[in-house]
Amino acid sequence: DAFQDLVMRLWERRDQLDIIENKQAFSLTSMRNLCVDLLRKKLEYGGLTADIVSSAPDPQQELEEQDSLHNIHP
């Protein structure tokens, strides 16, 4: 579902995609945001709070932490 939503959103905004320098990063960030939105909707629908999803670590921060750990323990 999320992938189809992403493709549709990109298609609808295809005229604006020329100004984006890093299309891969844009697509991945868009997919992440769509997935978070879908999870929030499911959590809210199930009676749970969306704070659980909001407190998820930032993917960029996770990568930086992994790089730091890799530098410490090669």
N, C-alpha and C positions, 0 to 999 in steps of 0.2 A: 504494500500500500504506500509506504513512504517513498519508495523509488518512483512509482507512478506519479505521485504528487510532485516530486522533484522535477521529473521530466516535463510535466505539464507547466509548472511554474517557470522553468527555464524557457520552454517554448513560448509561453505568453510574454516573456521579457526578452526575447531573442534580439530585438532591436537595440537593447541596452547592453548586451553582452560584449560589444566591441570595446567598451571603455574599461573592462575588467582586465587587469594585467595578468593575474594568476588565476586562470579559469579552474584549474584543478583544486586549488585551495578554496576558491569560492564555492565550488560544487560540494566539496567535503563539508565545509562549514554549513552550507544550506541543508545538506542531508542530516547533519547532527542536529540542527535547530528543528527540523521537521520531526525527527525522532523524539526529541525532548517534548515538543508540542503534543505528539501522539501519546506519549507516556503520561503527560500531565492530564490529558483528557481521560485516559483510562483510569488513572488514580482518582480523579475527581468523580468520575462516574461510579467507581467502586466504593465511594465514601471515604477514601483515604485523602490525606492532604498532599498537595503538589510540592510541599516543602522538601520531601524526600528527593525528588528529581532536582530541585533547585540547589540542593546541597551537594550534588555530584561534583567531583573534582573537574576542573577545567582540563580538556585534553592537552592543550599546550603545556600546562603546568605538569601534567603527568609525564609528557615526553622529556621535559627539562629535568625532572627528577630521575627518570630512567637514565638519561645521559650522564647525570652527575654520579649515579651509582655505578654506571659502567666505567667511568673515569677512575673511580675509587677502586673498583674490583674488576680489572680488565679480563 
